[in-house]
Amino acid sequence: MRLRWTHRIVILILAVGLVRGSIPLREHIRYQRLVLGIKQPMPLTKIVDFDPTALSGVMIGAVLGGFREVAAAMMWAKVHTLWNQGEGTWFDCLHVMRSTTLLDPHWIEPWRVTAWHMAYNLYVETDDPKLRANLLDRAIAALKEGISWNPEEVELFIELAWTYFDKLDDYEQAAKWFRATLHMPHPAYIDRMIAHGYEKLPDIPKALDWYDYCLKRDPNDNIARGATLTIRERYLPAWRLLEAGDYDGALALIDQYLEVEPEGTIALHLRAHILEEAGRLDEAFDGWQRSADAMALDDLARRKVAELGTVLGKDVALVPTQVLRRESPEQMSPAPVFKEEKK
């Protein structure tokens, strides 16, 4: 009995010592945040967003004790443990990842990996377009929330722009978020990504403007130089005829190029776009379908097929980006307005 009481006293003394010892550290952290303006932690009111099953007693103690960064590191270690257990725990990982971002919102890696996990890993685990749309929506929202906490971190802007570019084929939104990095130090290829997105949209004048911008920044950018020459030779003449209302002339020029390269993505997109502008929606539908068939990863063409098919009353399958535009329109560029045929 005497030994048990001794143990209790020792444990109590150690606990008091730990608490008292943490006071200078907590005061130092408080001084840095309040006086020096160093980043603030996630508000405690956000505790409602936690998955309770993801937190152990030790982690809860760390949170309540003011050591949320420590708890976040423990949570991230748990992510690695779950990850190594295989695909069966991938959805379980998501709860732990989200809890980590709440514990330490200024840690960049959890934001990036959480969004990537939803937009890529979990995305391919289902064929349901509505669930896929939900995963894309949550991935985009996670990156935007991460940016709101870390507006100076270029990596999050690039990750968000790339998700729009690669997973949603929403090149207007991608360009918007790529452009947001231009006032920060950023890789040189980002400028070309803006141009390439407009090229695929297609918006030939904007693509040309951005490739010209790349050349002004770096006259030795041979990729931008080659793209500029290609646009001026292959696509700009057809675009000028499109702007002049000569749709047949524009189509004739693009068809000449497609005879040489029948599966050229930009040319197929431009051809379908010309037909849309002419109001020849049935032919535009066939044009986008041709592009979707030519390139398995052409999600823009598949979305156009779904949107035009809906307008034309055709039996077409839903695609995730179409669902996302309908259910979360704020996450994507405005829906197109299809024109009636011009006589």
HELIX and SHEET records of a PDB file:
HELIX    1   1 ARG A    2  LEU A   34  1                                  33    
HELIX    2   2 LEU A   44  ASP A   49  5                                   6    
HELIX    3   3 PRO A   52  ALA A   54  5                                   3    
HELIX    4   4 GLY A   57  LEU A   64  1                                   8    
HELIX    5   5 ARG A   68  TRP A   83  1                                  16    
HELIX    6   6 GLU A   87  THR A   89  5                                   3    
HELIX    7   7 TRP A   90  LEU A  103  1                                  14    
HELIX    8   8 ILE A  108  TRP A  116  1                                   9    
HELIX    9   9 HIS A  117  LEU A  122  3                                   6    
HELIX   10  10 TYR A  123  GLU A  125  5                                   3    
HELIX   11  11 PRO A  129  TRP A  149  1                                  21    
HELIX   12  12 VAL A  154  ASP A  166  1                                  13    
HELIX   13  13 TYR A  171  ARG A  179  1                                   9    
HELIX   14  14 TYR A  189  LYS A  200  1                                  12    
HELIX   15  15 ILE A  204  ARG A  217  1                                  14    
HELIX   16  16 ASN A  222  THR A  230  1                                   9    
HELIX   17  17 ILE A  231  TYR A  235  3                                   5    
HELIX   18  18 LEU A  236  GLU A  243  1                                   8    
HELIX   19  19 TYR A  247  VAL A  260  1                                  14    
HELIX   20  20 THR A  265  GLU A  277  1                                  13    
HELIX   21  21 LEU A  281  ALA A  294  1                                  14    
HELIX   22  22 ASP A  299  LEU A  312  1                                  14    
HELIX   23  23 PRO A  320  GLU A  327  1                                   8    
HELIX   24  24 PRO A  329  GLN A  331  5                                   3    
END                                                                             
